[in-house]
């Protein structure tokens, strides 16, 4: 009886990971490029299949569409997949783990999409959706840091990295804000997110160090003084 229960849960977990990956693999930026302009977005701009490159090549409206869908991919997978597969709550498993697995699978799917020969975006929007689901309070601080960094420096990559680095700090000090401490799994995972963002932005980091990274000067409030 117990072995049957464990087997059922294992199958459900594998199903969770596979469905999460498929959801994340939906090639939003590529389909948007083909729909709006009949192009493969990976052959233009920075070559990245993400909202930032869509904005550079196609403009604001297509980019907003891409970032919205990509955020929803992470949020929907993280929030609802464990519930639909009846994996939470479970007294034998930290309920945060199932939500983390679902969101992480979607993020990996976005970054290494099966529909695009495992070459997708950097996963920032999808992982942002995951963070909204897992850390709804902390995400407000991350968004604040992102906006401040963006309007001062103009680098989306730098703003994304900074926002991810602030996340575990906020999560680990929830009690200062009078909030209940998060589950152990969520505390630990908040440390993993910056590492993932740093890894997916390694080429951006090289360009930042070389001074060749593209930036959005239109959003920089101090651009005239530079």
C-alpha positions as CSV (number, residue, x, y, z in Angstrom):
1,X,0.0,0.0,0.0
2,X,2.8,2.4,1.0
3,X,4.9,1.5,-2.1
4,X,1.8,2.1,-4.3
5,X,1.4,5.6,-2.7
6,X,5.1,6.4,-3.2
7,X,5.0,5.2,-6.8
8,X,1.9,7.3,-7.5
9,X,3.6,10.4,-6.0
10,X,6.7,9.8,-8.0
11,X,4.7,9.5,-11.3
12,X,2.9,12.7,-10.3
13,X,6.2,14.5,-9.7
14,X,7.6,13.4,-13.1
15,X,4.4,14.5,-14.8
16,X,4.7,17.8,-13.0
17,X,8.2,18.4,-14.3
18,X,7.4,17.3,-17.8
19,X,4.2,19.5,-18.0
20,X,6.1,22.4,-16.5
21,X,8.8,22.1,-19.0
22,X,6.4,22.0,-21.9
23,X,4.6,25.1,-20.6
24,X,7.9,27.0,-20.3
25,X,9.0,25.8,-23.7
26,X,6.2,27.7,-25.5
27,X,8.4,30.0,-27.8
28,X,6.6,33.3,-27.2
29,X,9.3,35.6,-28.6
30,X,9.8,33.5,-31.7
31,X,6.1,33.2,-32.5
32,X,5.7,36.9,-31.9
33,X,8.5,37.7,-34.4
34,X,7.0,35.5,-37.0
35,X,3.5,36.9,-36.4
36,X,4.3,40.6,-36.3
37,X,7.1,40.7,-38.9
38,X,7.6,37.3,-40.4
39,X,11.1,37.0,-38.9
40,X,13.0,34.7,-36.6
41,X,13.9,37.0,-33.7
42,X,17.0,35.0,-33.1
43,X,18.5,36.2,-36.3
44,X,18.1,39.9,-35.3
45,X,19.3,42.2,-32.6
46,X,21.2,40.3,-29.9
47,X,19.9,37.0,-31.2
48,X,18.1,36.3,-27.9
49,X,14.6,34.9,-27.9
50,X,13.3,37.2,-25.1
51,X,11.3,40.3,-24.5
52,X,14.3,42.6,-24.4
53,X,15.4,41.7,-27.9
54,X,11.8,41.8,-29.2
55,X,11.6,45.4,-27.9
56,X,14.7,46.3,-29.8
57,X,13.6,44.7,-33.0
58,X,9.8,45.0,-33.0
59,X,8.9,47.7,-30.6
60,X,7.0,48.1,-27.3
61,X,3.7,46.4,-27.9
62,X,5.1,43.0,-29.1
63,X,7.6,43.1,-26.2
64,X,4.8,43.7,-23.7
65,X,3.0,40.7,-25.2
66,X,6.1,38.5,-24.9
67,X,7.0,39.5,-21.3
68,X,3.4,39.1,-20.2
69,X,3.0,35.6,-21.6
70,X,6.5,34.5,-20.3
71,X,5.7,35.8,-16.8
72,X,2.4,33.9,-16.9
73,X,4.2,30.7,-17.9
74,X,6.2,30.8,-14.7
75,X,3.4,31.9,-12.5
76,X,0.8,29.5,-13.8
77,X,3.1,26.5,-13.6
78,X,4.3,27.3,-10.1
79,X,0.9,28.1,-8.7
80,X,-1.4,25.6,-10.2
81,X,0.4,22.5,-11.5
82,X,1.0,21.0,-8.0
83,X,-2.6,21.6,-7.1
84,X,-4.0,20.1,-10.4
85,X,-1.8,17.0,-9.8
86,X,-2.8,16.8,-6.2
87,X,0.8,17.0,-4.9
88,X,0.0,19.6,-2.3
89,X,-0.5,19.6,0.6
90,X,1.4,16.4,1.5
91,X,2.6,15.7,5.0
92,X,5.6,13.7,3.7
93,X,6.9,16.5,1.5
94,X,7.6,20.2,2.1
95,X,4.9,21.7,-0.1
96,X,7.2,24.4,-1.3
97,X,9.3,21.8,-3.1
98,X,6.5,20.9,-5.5
99,X,5.9,24.5,-6.4
100,X,9.6,25.0,-6.9
101,X,9.9,22.0,-9.2
102,X,7.0,23.2,-11.3
103,X,8.3,26.7,-11.7
104,X,11.9,25.6,-12.2
105,X,10.7,23.2,-14.9
106,X,8.9,26.0,-16.7
107,X,12.0,28.3,-16.5
108,X,14.3,25.6,-17.8
109,X,11.8,24.9,-20.6
110,X,11.9,28.6,-21.5
111,X,15.7,28.7,-21.6
112,X,16.1,25.3,-23.3
113,X,12.9,25.0,-25.3
114,X,12.3,21.7,-27.0
115,X,10.5,23.6,-29.8
116,X,13.6,25.7,-30.7
117,X,16.3,23.1,-30.6
118,X,16.9,23.9,-26.9
119,X,17.8,27.5,-27.6
120,X,15.4,29.9,-25.9
121,X,15.5,33.1,-23.8
122,X,17.4,33.8,-20.7
123,X,14.5,32.9,-18.5
124,X,14.2,36.2,-16.6
125,X,10.5,36.8,-17.3
126,X,9.5,33.2,-16.6
127,X,11.5,33.1,-13.4
128,X,9.9,36.5,-12.5
129,X,6.5,34.7,-12.7
130,X,7.8,32.0,-10.5
131,X,9.1,34.5,-8.0
132,X,5.7,36.3,-8.0
133,X,4.1,33.0,-7.1
134,X,6.6,31.9,-4.5
135,X,7.6,35.2,-2.9
136,X,4.8,37.8,-3.5
137,X,6.1,40.2,-0.9
138,X,9.8,39.9,-1.8
139,X,9.1,40.5,-5.5
140,X,8.0,44.1,-4.8
141,X,11.5,44.8,-3.5
142,X,13.1,43.1,-6.4
143,X,10.9,45.1,-8.8
144,X,12.0,48.3,-7.1
145,X,15.6,47.4,-7.4
146,X,15.2,46.5,-11.1
147,X,13.5,49.8,-11.9
148,X,16.1,51.9,-10.1
149,X,19.0,50.1,-11.7
150,X,17.4,50.3,-15.1
151,X,16.6,54.1,-15.0
152,X,20.0,54.9,-13.6
153,X,22.2,52.6,-15.8
154,X,19.9,51.6,-18.6
155,X,21.1,47.9,-18.7
156,X,18.3,45.3,-18.5
157,X,20.9,42.6,-17.8
158,X,22.4,44.5,-14.9
159,X,19.0,45.3,-13.4
160,X,17.9,41.7,-13.7
161,X,21.1,40.5,-11.9
162,X,20.7,43.1,-9.2
163,X,17.1,42.2,-8.6
164,X,17.9,38.5,-8.3
165,X,20.7,39.2,-5.9
166,X,18.4,41.1,-3.5
167,X,15.8,38.3,-3.4
168,X,17.5,36.0,-0.9
169,X,18.4,38.9,1.3
170,X,14.7,40.0,1.6
171,X,13.5,36.4,1.9
172,X,15.9,35.6,4.8
173,X,14.8,38.7,6.7
174,X,11.0,38.4,6.4
175,X,10.7,38.6,10.2
176,X,12.1,42.2,10.1
177,X,9.0,43.2,8.2
178,X,6.7,41.4,10.6
179,X,6.1,38.5,8.1
180,X,6.0,34.8,8.8
181,X,9.3,33.1,7.8
182,X,9.0,31.2,4.5
183,X,9.4,27.4,4.3
184,X,12.9,26.0,4.5
185,X,12.7,24.9,0.8
186,X,11.8,28.5,-0.3
187,X,14.6,30.0,1.8
188,X,17.1,27.6,0.2
189,X,15.8,28.1,-3.3
190,X,16.0,31.9,-3.1
191,X,19.8,31.4,-3.0
192,X,19.7,29.3,-6.2
193,X,17.8,31.9,-8.3
194,X,20.7,34.5,-8.4
195,X,23.1,31.7,-9.6
196,X,20.7,30.7,-12.4
197,X,20.3,34.4,-13.5
198,X,24.1,34.9,-13.4
199,X,24.6,31.8,-15.5
200,X,22.1,32.7,-18.1
201,X,23.5,36.2,-18.3
202,X,27.2,35.2,-18.5
203,X,27.5,36.7,-22.0
204,X,25.9,39.9,-20.8
205,X,28.4,40.1,-18.0
206,X,31.3,39.8,-20.4
207,X,29.8,42.6,-22.5
208,X,29.2,44.8,-19.4
209,X,32.9,44.3,-18.4
210,X,34.0,45.1,-22.0
211,X,31.7,48.1,-22.2
212,X,29.8,46.7,-25.2
213,X,26.5,45.8,-23.6
214,X,23.4,47.5,-25.2
215,X,21.4,49.7,-23.0
216,X,18.1,51.6,-23.2
217,X,19.1,55.2,-23.0
218,X,15.5,56.3,-23.3
219,X,14.7,55.1,-19.8
220,X,17.8,56.7,-18.2
221,X,16.8,59.7,-16.1
222,X,20.4,61.0,-16.0
223,X,21.3,60.3,-19.6
224,X,21.7,63.9,-20.5
225,X,24.4,64.4,-17.9
226,X,26.5,61.5,-19.0
